[in-house]
Amino acid sequence: MRKGKIHRRSVEYNLTEHCNLRCRGCGHASPLLPQKFASLPSFRADLEALAEVFHSSELRVVGGEPLLHPELLDFLREARRINIADRIVLYTNGVLLHGAPVELWQSVDEIYLSIYPGVHRRLDEAECASLCRENGVKLTVYRPVHFEQMTINNRIEDVELVQAIYDNCKQRAETSCHTAYEGRFYKCPVAAFTKARLARGGIPFQEQASDWVDLHDEANLEGKLEAYLASTSPLAACSFCLGDSGPTFKHEQLNRVRLQRWIEEDNSLDIEHTRKSLLHQT
């Protein structure tokens, strides 16, 4: 732990909000969001402000798909300079890794490679592992067959259930998927993108000021972050999320028809499944 700073396992930064895949159930809602690239000056300002009071074991460079960003190497250089984390981890689906320059392999400490069923990659796993070894990069391979039903379109009106989902949520706690996004610090990426995701289906959502911490409010940022991370109160976004408690479904890539179905789907049964699981109600 860095003396005098808040320490957590990780903090994430989305370099893109869009992706080159359409995974149903994506927790970052990337298949539903328009093309959007992070701004390097905003990245620099956000992480420099956060680094004054916060340090993590990992800075997770995520998306969407971060390899889509034309300035990816500039972001990695800034991340190293700012030194907000002990290690830089690049999260990717690997589809574009075959075109990555040598400097990319030299700029990260770990590549977290998600291998999805049926998705073609020109750089296969063995070649990726070889490049990682040559450059002293750790390779972690994730092979999801099933996704968890996390984000939903129906508001959960049961306060007790929302609290139970929040209490059981690993993203905001042990896996530490904290997210810096557009000048704000969120406990999880779902909270950062709930409003934009629900807007695709015309579902109203009112964010609350207590759902995030303003990174550029210099009045006791450390104290505000400590109180925010320690809070036992669910966020507004938790009413539209099942956290780690929802049912699972087989992974699939969506075409336009299935994408629209996802936007419009009724999640009442998923909520009831979660209620029975967490509250043991029949």
Secondary structure as the mmCIF struct_conf table of DSSP 4:
data_model
#
loop_
_struct_conf.conf_type_id
_struct_conf.id
_struct_conf.beg_label_comp_id
_struct_conf.beg_label_asym_id
_struct_conf.beg_label_seq_id
_struct_conf.end_label_comp_id
_struct_conf.end_label_asym_id
_struct_conf.end_label_seq_id
TURN_TY1_P TURN_TY1_P1 LYS A 3 GLY A 4
BEND BEND1 LYS A 5 LYS A 5
STRN STRN1 ILE A 6 ASN A 14
BEND BEND2 LEU A 15 LEU A 15
STRN STRN2 THR A 16 THR A 16
BEND BEND3 GLU A 17 GLU A 17
BEND BEND4 ASN A 20 LEU A 21
STRN STRN3 CYS A 23 CYS A 23
TURN_TY1_P TURN_TY1_P2 ARG A 24 GLY A 25
TURN_TY1_P TURN_TY1_P3 GLY A 27 HIS A 28
HELX_RH_3T_P HELX_RH_3T_P1 SER A 30 LEU A 32
BEND BEND5 LEU A 33 LEU A 33
HELX_LH_PP_P HELX_LH_PP_P1 PRO A 34 GLN A 35
STRN STRN4 PHE A 37 PHE A 37
HELX_RH_AL_P HELX_RH_AL_P1 LEU A 40 ALA A 51
TURN_TY1_P TURN_TY1_P4 GLU A 52 VAL A 53
STRN STRN5 PHE A 54 VAL A 62
BEND BEND6 GLY A 63 GLY A 64
HELX_RH_3T_P HELX_RH_3T_P2 PRO A 66 LEU A 68
TURN_TY1_P TURN_TY1_P5 PRO A 70 GLU A 71
HELX_RH_AL_P HELX_RH_AL_P2 LEU A 72 ILE A 82
TURN_TY1_P TURN_TY1_P6 ASN A 83 ASN A 83
STRN STRN6 ALA A 85 THR A 92
BEND BEND7 GLY A 94 GLY A 94
TURN_TY1_P TURN_TY1_P7 VAL A 95 LEU A 96
HELX_RH_3T_P HELX_RH_3T_P3 LEU A 97 GLY A 99
HELX_RH_AL_P HELX_RH_AL_P3 VAL A 102 SER A 107
BEND BEND8 ASP A 109 ASP A 109
STRN STRN7 GLU A 110 SER A 114
TURN_TY1_P TURN_TY1_P8 PRO A 117 GLY A 118
BEND BEND9 ARG A 122 LEU A 123
HELX_RH_AL_P HELX_RH_AL_P4 GLU A 125 GLU A 134
TURN_TY1_P TURN_TY1_P9 ASN A 135 GLY A 136
STRN STRN8 LYS A 138 TYR A 142
BEND BEND10 VAL A 145 VAL A 145
STRN STRN9 HIS A 146 GLU A 148
STRN STRN10 THR A 151 THR A 151
BEND BEND11 ASN A 153 ASN A 154
HELX_RH_AL_P HELX_RH_AL_P5 VAL A 159 ASN A 168
BEND BEND12 LYS A 170 LYS A 170
TURN_TY1_P TURN_TY1_P10 GLN A 171 THR A 175
STRN STRN11 HIS A 178 TYR A 181
TURN_TY1_P TURN_TY1_P11 GLU A 182 GLY A 183
STRN STRN12 ARG A 184 TYR A 186
BEND BEND13 LYS A 187 CYS A 188
HELX_RH_AL_P HELX_RH_AL_P6 PRO A 189 ALA A 199
TURN_TY1_P TURN_TY1_P12 ARG A 200 GLY A 202
HELX_RH_3T_P HELX_RH_3T_P4 ALA A 209 ASP A 211
BEND BEND14 TRP A 212 TRP A 212
STRN STRN13 VAL A 213 ASP A 214
TURN_TY1_P TURN_TY1_P13 LEU A 215 HIS A 216
TURN_TY1_P TURN_TY1_P14 ALA A 219 ASN A 220
HELX_RH_AL_P HELX_RH_AL_P7 LEU A 221 ALA A 230
BEND BEND15 SER A 233 SER A 233
HELX_LH_PP_P HELX_LH_PP_P2 PRO A 234 LEU A 235
HELX_RH_3T_P HELX_RH_3T_P5 ALA A 236 PHE A 240
STRN STRN14 CYS A 241 CYS A 241
TURN_TY1_P TURN_TY1_P15 GLY A 243 ASP A 244
BEND BEND16 GLY A 246 GLY A 246
STRN STRN15 THR A 248 LYS A 250
STRN STRN16 GLN A 253 GLN A 253
HELX_RH_AL_P HELX_RH_AL_P8 ARG A 256 GLU A 264
HELX_RH_AL_P HELX_RH_AL_P9 SER A 268 LEU A 279
#
